[in-house]
Amino acid sequence: VLFRSTLAGDLDQIIEVAGHHLETNFHCGSVLLLQVEQGLAVRFRTPEFLWTDKELEAATWCWQHGREAGAQTATLPDALARYLPLMAREQTIGVLGLESRPDGWFSASQRGLLAGFVGQSALAIERSLLEQKMRRHRSLDESERLQSAILTAVSHEVRAPIAAITAAVSALLSSGLSLDRPRERQLLRTAEYEIKRLHRLMNNLLSVTRIQAGVSRLKLEPSDLSDVVGAALEELGTSTQKRLITVQIPSDLPLVPMDFDLITQVLVNLFSNA
């Protein structure tokens, strides 16, 4: 019953419930440690609990051997607290430490209550850790799918400008073709346009990579949609001169929160494809 509402909750919530229960029912200083990589980390400790190297030694022995250690036990009895392993599926996932009391260890009924609490705590913590692990795996899978989609899209988009540039340059360098001045200029303009298009694609890929790596952050600021459309059309340059372009934006449209530069890139991509 203790962890029923938090079995599917986050680990911090479970640890908070466990700490409150210890304080309410056992009236002694306590500490809760969980496994991290190759050691233990304190996740909860009451203010009065004195944490020393001796306590860490006793807690570590308890974790490594899956048996009680510390005060009033045969192992490291000089410790101020008694450490109990948190067992789940025959593995020690953490350690619970309770300070020794002047009147000795708990009564039989209290020991039964403590054993039940330790078991429930271990199950709730294990379930939360498994859910965290599953979320990390899902996140990695989604990231891999996104990267695969980006690579596929980029490889597809890059082929077209490279093919156009190659064709234009080959025609200009071909000794078998007799090109007049207007035709040469047309081929050069084609090559220039495709080079700029390729440059935009590389910038887009660089922006995505920086955002994924956490190097670049979204800069959301209230922006005028007319300004961002104008910036995109201006970046497209001469490629828009032979097109009839009509922009229809409501005059009462409020400012929109966006990263101006990135949304400009989005619109440039859309307009260029169109």
Secondary structure, DSSP 8 states (H G I E B T S, - for coil): -TTGGGTTS-HHHHHHHHHHHHHHHH-S-EEEEEEETTEEEEEEE-TT----HHHHHHHHHHHHHTS-EETTSSSSTTSSEEEEEEEETTEEEEEEEEE--TT-S--HHHHHHHHHHHHHHHHHHHHHHHHHHHHHHHHHHHHHHHHHHHHHHHHHHHHHHHHHHHHHHHHHH-TT----HHHHHHHHHHHHHHHHHHHHHHHHHHHHHHHHHTSS----EEE-HHHHHHHHHHHHGGGGTTS-------TT---EEE-HHHHHHHHHHHHHH-
